[in-house]
Amino acid sequence: MGFWDTLKTHAKAQFLDVIEWLDDSNDTLVYRYPIFNQAIQDGGKLVVRPGQAAVFVSEGQLSEVFGPGTYELSTRTKSISSFFESIKYSLNYPYKGDIYYVSTNRFSDQKWGTPAPFLFQDPQYGGIEIRAFGIFEYRISDPAKFISEVVGTDGLFTTSEINGQFKRMLVDAFRAACKRLAREKNLNVNQLDGEFFEIKDDFIGAMSPKFEERYGVSVTDFTVEGLNLPDDLRAILNKRREMDMLGDMNRYMQYQTANAIPEAAKNPGMGGAMMGAGVGFGVGNQMGGMMANAMGGVGGGAQPPGPPPPPPAAATFHYNGPGGQGQLSAQQVAEKVAANRAGNHSVWRQGFSGWMSWSQVPEIANLVPPDMPPPPAAESTFHYNGPDGQAELTTSGVAAKVKAAPSGRHLVWKQGFDGWKDAKEVPEIAAALSSGPPPLPGGGGGPPPPPPM
């Protein structure tokens, strides 16, 4: 290019004093800064705000990732100058590459769902086709990888452009987890949703590394909001629940009433007839009782006592918890709490000043069984070298070897040790050696003393 052509190019170019990105959207992942026919001025500023990262790209080569802060665009800034030197570029000349801003905030409330039913093996009903849906959350943890693997040359990249790929990976992993739970824990379809709440952290821990390796993205949350069952199976489950309630007539009548109210609302005439039938039935019972009492008085003979009156109906609460809302008895709320102690279980009924935690209501708290103690800590495993050879042994196993041959040389090693150590010098093995019942009096050689007279 001649002198005059160069002069014309620079005359048209505008110098960039400050490069920054202000974004008020909630779905923009990557934004390419517009620098066409503009020159980066030596001494200018690159501003990266909290929740952002910036990357320079030229001819397929990426700069370092610039986190939140203000950077001077000059040869005095090493991370800036090293990149521009590598692409043989001088500041104050039109930049031929791109500057990408990447949002590193969390993108929450991203919806997922199974596009088609998948087969779940229920131990009682066999193969069931179910659907599932929920929400997930993620953030870009490696901006450079995300740009190189996903964005390419796209000038504006939003969540809608990548969520489809993320959903497919999550749904595939969800299906695999359902099959594993059914196989390992013999879960039925009613227990599946609650089990996923318990293993959510493990599920995220298993999926996030795959997303990071492939896209430079971390999965930070994954929730199953509900399962959709076939109508015929739901009818079977409802009928089974109804039969289970027959042992508790009070619960059964509540269940029947709850099912009848929607039908009555659809047909006002039917509702009136039901109300009339109910009133008539109640009055008939009262009249029959009165006549029987009167006849007993006339005859003068002692009449056998009638059946006791039905027990009072159990108090019900308005319940709000992990599984949704409903009207439940104290026992049912206690069962919800016992099944998910980490959840937020709130109740309300007439007379309460507001929603209360289950633990503040004595009649519920008294029904909740005590929490199980935590399982004992797992023993460490050591590489062992002793009188009878080498092996991998637990702490108690090493202690048993030492006790069996106290004069022998017992060495152990595990990850983190700088070399083999004498087993007796390792604190947890020494503690195991010191534990156990105390020695019998007199060396334990003779018979026990006679019992006192």
Beta strands, then each sheet from edge to edge (+ up, - down):
strand 1: 14-19
strand 2: 28-33
strand 3: 38-48
strand 4: 52-58
strand 5: 61-62
strand 6: 69-73
strand 7: 98-103
strand 8: 107-113
strand 9: 118-122
strand 10: 126-140
strand 11: 156-158
strand 12: 217-228
strand 13: 316-321
strand 14: 324-329
strand 15: 346-348
strand 16: 356-357
strand 17: 381-386
strand 18: 389-394
strand 19: 411-413
strand 20: 421-422
sheet 1: 1+ 3+ 6-
sheet 2: 5+ 4- 7+ 2- 11+
sheet 3: 8+ 10- 9+
sheet 4: 8+ 10- 12+
sheet 5: 14+ 13- 15+ 16-
sheet 6: 18+ 17- 19+ 20-
end
